[in-house]
Amino acid sequence: MKKTLIITAIIATMAVGCKKYDDGPVVSLVPKANRLDNTWEVDKAYDEGKEVTGSYNQYTLKLTKDGGASLTAKYSYGPFIYEGTTNGTWVFKNSKEDIMLDFEDNDADATYEILRLTSNELWLKEKAGTVELHLDTK
């Protein structure tokens, strides 16, 4: 019983300092790279606080825990559908507070501050811009 109380006290003390991102989670037993390993779609997008989701909902971002990334965009024009994909890599930066995406198509390269990272939510804010993206798993 005493051992259980000591372990619980240690975990409770550690949990207070485990929150890395402003919007959480407070604590997670799943490593950050494993939480990123998913296919993500934009649920909400904001530019300077104004919702601009319609400008981003054609994108799908696939990240793998080993650092692989692919960005797919689907556009439709009348009866025609265009789909393009660029492949690349991702790495954590700034003590895992940021993520840098590096694609074959350099126009898609960017570094983002991670605001929230759970197994099914990824919130990012452009480091060199004003866009904030709230992504959910596909």
ABEGO torsion letter per residue (X at the ends): XAAAAAAAAAAAAAAAAABABAAOBABBABBAAAAABBBBBBABBBBGGBBAAAAAAABBBBBBAAGBBBBBBBBBBEABBBBBBBBBBBBBBGGGABBBBBBABAAABBBBBBABBBAABBBBBBAABABBBBBBBX
